[in-house]
């Protein structure tokens, strides 16, 4: 039951073989060494700084209930939790609270901490940047910080019941959120802009909201029934769904040329793409990028595509809208351009047993303001 400060010599390591209890008064600074804790229980609290140091919690048995206040962490330091367990056997509630930016090169490895909860907090107001890399097995916890400039990698499913993964700043071009399973619930909120990528290997049921301009990729490999909302889709910004889009995609202030929205398997009954629907303080520019529903053309036999939702452009259309594939029943598809249409709208279903008749698309009465 350690409750006093400890100073370790340089190039030395210190190991607590058993559990760390109630160490709420401890301040352990690690320089050129490793602080290794067998397990941390009963809300153990430790304040530390890491300079070429490693903080490791083994937690092979028992619960992990710990708070670590990290005053500083340099680019050669790491935090590891080497906990392996089965569901319901033990619980992990681990809070990491940082009092400064975490630089590129630093690592937080929770990839063995299965079924973990807790929080990574970059300052009480989320004012510090995470530029290092974070690896977790699955995520059912909170992340709160300013800029994310490192890779946040989730091996399995992502859920955020609290509900947020919240950046008060930007997802920078060097940053990414990479989910290896399904995004099952919760919200990813970015108050600033996004130049990195959000990659989801499975289905997407949660929400993504970016207030600023998005110039990276949102790529969902499965179906997307959740919502995606960005302030503006910038040049080279892409929203890609390899499965069925059965949620709402909203680009409040329009899309720039060279941007792309693609729903490979189609647009479901609850699916919608809304452009210029709400500016959110950013001047709307209309739809200048391209939108594609269905696979690329040129394949035989012609693949089927679902189109039971709608595309609505509140402003002007200058880009291309393509609907590719065989649609059954062969009804007119709902596409509304409420402003001036100086782009192209193409329905490609040549070779299908039933084809959508001319004029191919319609705008239901009352859709445009």
matplotlib code that plots the C-alpha trace (Angstrom):
import matplotlib.pyplot as plt

x = [0.0, 2.3, 1.3, 4.6, 6.6, 9.4, 12.4, 14.1, 17.7, 18.3, 18.3, 16.6, 13.3, 10.8, 8.2, 5.3, 4.6, 1.2, -1.6, -1.4, -4.1, -5.2, -2.0, -3.7, -0.8, 1.9, 4.0, 6.4, 8.4, 10.1, 13.2, 15.1, 13.3, 10.2, 7.5, 5.7, 2.7, 1.2, -2.3, -4.0, -7.1, -9.6, -9.2, -5.5, -4.2, -0.7, 0.7, 3.7, 5.9, 7.6, 11.0, 12.1, 10.1, 7.5, 4.5, 3.2, 0.2, 0.2, -3.1, -3.0, -5.7, -8.2, -9.9, -8.1, -9.5, -7.0, -6.4, -3.1, -2.4, 0.3, 2.0, 4.2, 5.2, 8.0, 8.3, 10.2, 7.8, 4.9, 2.0, 1.0, -1.7, -0.9, -4.2, -5.8, -9.2, -12.6, -15.9, -17.3, -14.2, -12.6, -13.3, -11.0, -11.7, -8.6, -8.5, -5.5, -5.6, -2.9, -1.7, 0.2, 0.4, 1.5, 4.1, 4.5, 6.4, 4.8, 2.6, -0.4, -0.9, -4.1, -4.5, -4.5, -7.0, -10.2, -13.6, -12.1, -13.9, -12.6, -11.3, -8.4, -8.7, -6.3, -6.8, -10.0, -11.3, -9.9, -7.3, -4.2, -3.2, -2.7, 0.0, 1.2, -0.4, -3.1, -3.8, -6.8, -8.5, -12.0, -13.4, -16.3, -14.9, -14.3, -11.7, -11.6, -8.9, -7.9, -6.1, -5.6, -2.4, -1.6, -3.3, -6.1, -6.4, -9.2, -8.7, -12.3, -15.6, -16.0, -18.8, -19.0, -21.9, -21.2, -21.5, -18.5, -15.1, -14.7, -12.0, -12.3, -9.7, -8.9, -8.2, -5.0, -3.5, -1.2, -4.1, -6.6, -9.3, -9.1, -11.8, -11.2, -14.7, -18.1, -18.9, -21.9, -23.0, -22.1, -20.7, -17.4, -17.5, -14.9, -15.4, -12.8, -11.7, -10.7, -7.8, -7.1, -9.1, -11.9, -11.8, -14.5, -13.9, -17.4, -20.8, -21.5, -24.4, -23.0, -22.7, -19.8, -20.1, -17.5, -18.2, -15.5, -14.2, -13.6, -10.7, -9.9, -11.7, -14.7, -14.6, -17.2, -16.5, -19.9, -23.4, -23.9, -27.1, -25.7, -25.4, -22.5, -22.5, -19.7, -19.7, -18.3, -16.7, -13.4, -11.4, -10.2, -12.7, -14.5, -17.4, -17.3, -19.7, -18.9, -22.2, -25.7, -26.2, -29.3, -28.5, -28.3, -25.3, -25.5, -23.0, -24.2, -22.3, -21.8, -19.2, -16.1, -14.9, -12.9, -14.9, -16.7, -19.6, -20.1, -22.6, -21.6, -24.6, -27.2, -29.4, -31.8, -35.3, -33.9, -31.0, -30.5, -27.8, -28.5, -26.3, -26.4, -29.1, -27.7, -24.7, -23.6, -21.9, -20.0, -21.0, -22.8, -21.3, -23.7, -22.8, -19.6, -18.3, -19.6, -22.1, -22.4, -25.0, -24.2, -21.0, -18.9, -20.4, -19.0, -19.6, -21.6, -24.0, -25.3, -25.3, -28.4, -28.6, -30.9, -32.4, -35.2, -34.0, -33.4, -30.7, -31.5, -29.4, -30.8, -28.4, -26.9, -25.6, -22.4, -21.1, -22.3, -24.8, -24.7, -27.1, -25.7, -27.2, -30.5, -33.2, -36.4, -39.0, -38.0, -39.4, -38.2, -35.5, -35.9, -33.3, -34.0, -32.0, -33.6, -31.3, -29.8, -28.8, -25.7, -24.2, -25.4, -27.7, -27.3, -29.2, -27.2, -29.3, -28.8, -29.0, -31.3, -34.4, -36.5, -35.3, -36.3, -38.3, -37.6, -37.2, -35.5, -35.7, -38.2, -38.4, -41.4, -43.7, -42.9, -39.3, -37.6, -38.1]
y = [0.0, 2.7, 6.2, 8.1, 9.7, 7.6, 8.7, 6.1, 6.3, 6.8, 3.7, 1.7, -0.2, -0.7, -3.5, -3.9, -7.6, -7.5, -4.9, -1.2, 0.0, 3.5, 5.2, 8.5, 10.6, 9.0, 11.0, 8.8, 10.4, 7.9, 8.8, 6.2, 3.4, 1.3, 1.5, -1.9, -2.5, -6.0, -4.6, -1.5, -1.8, 0.1, 3.4, 3.6, 7.0, 7.9, 11.1, 10.7, 12.2, 10.1, 10.9, 7.9, 6.0, 3.2, 2.9, -0.7, -2.3, -6.0, -6.7, -10.4, -11.1, -8.9, -5.7, -2.6, 0.6, 3.3, 6.9, 8.1, 11.8, 12.3, 15.7, 15.2, 12.5, 12.7, 11.2, 8.1, 7.1, 4.7, 3.6, -0.1, -2.2, -5.9, -7.2, -10.3, -11.5, -13.0, -11.1, -10.8, -12.2, -8.9, -5.3, -2.5, 1.1, 3.0, 6.8, 8.6, 12.4, 14.4, 17.9, 18.7, 17.7, 14.2, 14.4, 12.3, 9.1, 8.5, 5.4, 4.3, 0.5, -0.8, -3.5, -6.3, -4.6, -6.3, -5.1, -2.0, 1.2, 4.5, 7.7, 9.3, 13.0, 15.6, 18.3, 18.9, 21.1, 18.9, 21.6, 19.4, 17.6, 13.9, 13.5, 10.1, 6.7, 4.9, 1.2, -0.4, -3.8, -2.4, 1.0, 1.5, 4.6, 8.4, 10.2, 14.0, 16.2, 19.0, 17.9, 14.2, 13.9, 10.3, 7.0, 5.9, 2.2, -0.1, -3.8, -4.8, -2.9, 0.7, 1.8, 5.0, 4.9, 8.2, 9.2, 10.8, 10.6, 14.3, 16.5, 20.2, 20.8, 19.0, 15.5, 16.5, 15.0, 12.8, 11.5, 8.7, 6.8, 3.2, 0.8, -2.9, -4.1, -2.4, 1.1, 0.0, 3.1, 6.5, 9.6, 10.8, 14.6, 16.9, 20.6, 21.7, 20.4, 16.9, 16.1, 12.6, 9.5, 7.7, 4.0, 1.5, -2.1, -3.3, -1.7, 1.8, 2.4, 5.4, 9.0, 11.1, 14.9, 17.3, 21.0, 22.3, 21.3, 17.7, 16.8, 13.3, 10.0, 8.6, 4.9, 2.4, -1.1, -2.4, -0.9, 2.5, 3.0, 5.8, 9.4, 11.4, 15.1, 17.5, 21.3, 21.3, 18.5, 20.0, 19.1, 15.5, 14.9, 11.6, 9.8, 6.1, 3.3, -0.1, -1.5, 0.0, 3.6, 3.5, 6.5, 10.2, 12.0, 15.8, 18.3, 21.5, 24.1, 22.1, 20.1, 21.4, 20.0, 16.8, 15.7, 12.4, 10.7, 7.0, 4.5, 1.2, -1.0, 1.8, 4.0, 2.3, 3.4, 5.5, 6.7, 10.3, 12.6, 16.3, 19.0, 22.7, 21.6, 23.9, 26.1, 25.9, 29.3, 28.3, 30.0, 27.3, 26.6, 24.1, 20.6, 20.9, 17.4, 14.1, 11.7, 8.0, 5.5, 2.0, 0.3, 1.5, 1.0, -1.5, -4.8, -7.6, -8.9, -5.6, -5.6, -4.6, -1.4, -0.3, 3.2, 3.8, 7.0, 10.5, 12.9, 16.6, 19.6, 22.7, 25.0, 24.6, 21.4, 21.8, 18.2, 14.9, 12.5, 8.9, 6.1, 2.8, -0.6, -2.5, -1.2, -3.1, -1.9, 0.4, 3.5, 7.1, 7.8, 10.7, 13.4, 17.1, 20.1, 23.1, 25.6, 25.7, 22.5, 23.0, 19.6, 16.1, 13.5, 10.1, 6.8, 3.9, 0.8, -0.3, -4.1, -4.5, -6.6, -3.6, -0.1, 3.2, 5.2, 8.7, 11.3, 8.8, 10.9, 13.1, 15.6, 14.9, 17.9, 20.0, 18.7, 22.0, 25.1]
z = [0.0, -1.3, -0.4, -0.5, -3.3, -4.9, -6.9, -9.0, -10.3, -14.0, -16.2, -13.5, -13.4, -10.6, -10.4, -8.1, -8.4, -6.8, -6.8, -6.3, -3.9, -3.0, -4.1, -4.6, -3.2, -5.2, -7.7, -9.7, -12.5, -14.8, -16.8, -18.9, -17.2, -16.7, -14.0, -14.0, -11.9, -11.5, -11.3, -10.1, -8.0, -5.9, -7.8, -7.5, -8.6, -9.8, -11.1, -13.4, -16.1, -18.7, -20.3, -22.4, -19.9, -19.9, -17.7, -17.8, -16.0, -16.3, -14.6, -15.3, -12.7, -10.9, -11.8, -13.1, -11.6, -12.0, -12.7, -14.1, -14.3, -16.9, -16.4, -19.5, -21.9, -24.5, -28.0, -26.8, -24.0, -23.9, -21.8, -21.9, -20.4, -21.0, -19.7, -21.3, -20.1, -21.0, -20.9, -17.4, -15.7, -14.7, -15.6, -16.8, -16.0, -16.8, -17.0, -18.5, -17.9, -19.7, -18.6, -21.9, -25.5, -26.4, -29.2, -32.3, -31.5, -28.2, -27.9, -25.8, -26.3, -24.9, -27.6, -25.1, -22.8, -24.0, -22.8, -21.4, -20.3, -19.1, -20.7, -22.3, -21.5, -23.0, -20.4, -18.5, -21.4, -24.1, -24.8, -25.5, -28.7, -29.2, -31.8, -30.8, -31.6, -29.7, -30.1, -28.4, -28.9, -28.8, -27.7, -25.3, -23.6, -24.0, -25.9, -25.4, -26.9, -29.3, -32.4, -33.3, -35.3, -34.6, -35.5, -33.3, -34.1, -32.9, -33.6, -33.1, -32.6, -31.7, -29.3, -27.3, -24.9, -23.2, -26.1, -27.5, -29.2, -29.2, -30.8, -30.0, -32.8, -36.0, -37.3, -39.0, -42.3, -40.2, -38.0, -38.5, -36.8, -38.0, -36.8, -37.5, -36.7, -36.6, -35.4, -33.3, -31.4, -30.1, -31.8, -33.3, -33.1, -34.6, -33.9, -36.4, -39.8, -41.0, -43.3, -42.0, -42.6, -40.7, -41.8, -40.7, -41.8, -40.8, -40.6, -39.3, -37.0, -35.0, -36.1, -37.5, -37.3, -38.5, -38.2, -40.6, -44.0, -44.7, -47.1, -46.0, -46.5, -44.6, -45.8, -44.6, -45.9, -44.8, -44.7, -43.2, -41.3, -39.1, -40.1, -41.5, -41.4, -42.5, -42.8, -46.3, -48.5, -49.7, -52.8, -52.5, -49.7, -50.1, -48.4, -49.5, -48.5, -50.0, -48.8, -48.6, -47.5, -45.3, -43.2, -43.9, -45.4, -44.9, -46.3, -44.9, -47.0, -50.2, -52.0, -53.9, -57.3, -57.1, -54.0, -54.2, -52.5, -53.5, -52.2, -53.9, -53.1, -53.3, -51.3, -48.9, -47.8, -45.0, -47.0, -48.1, -49.4, -48.6, -50.0, -48.9, -46.3, -43.6, -43.8, -40.2, -40.5, -43.6, -46.9, -49.1, -52.5, -54.0, -55.3, -57.4, -56.7, -58.0, -56.5, -57.5, -56.4, -57.6, -58.9, -61.8, -65.2, -67.8, -65.9, -67.3, -66.1, -65.0, -61.2, -59.2, -57.2, -54.5, -54.9, -52.4, -50.8, -52.1, -53.2, -52.5, -53.6, -52.0, -54.0, -57.5, -59.1, -61.1, -60.6, -61.8, -60.3, -61.6, -60.7, -62.1, -62.1, -62.4, -60.1, -59.3, -59.6, -62.4, -60.8, -61.3, -58.8, -56.4, -57.2, -56.4, -57.6, -56.0, -57.6, -61.1, -62.7, -64.8, -64.1, -65.3, -63.9, -65.5, -64.9, -66.4, -66.6, -70.3, -70.6, -67.5, -68.0, -66.7, -67.3, -65.7, -68.2, -69.3, -67.6, -65.3, -62.1, -60.4, -57.5, -55.2, -54.7, -51.7, -51.4, -52.4, -50.2]

ax = plt.figure().add_subplot(projection="3d")
ax.plot(x, y, z, "-o")
ax.set_aspect("equal")
plt.show()
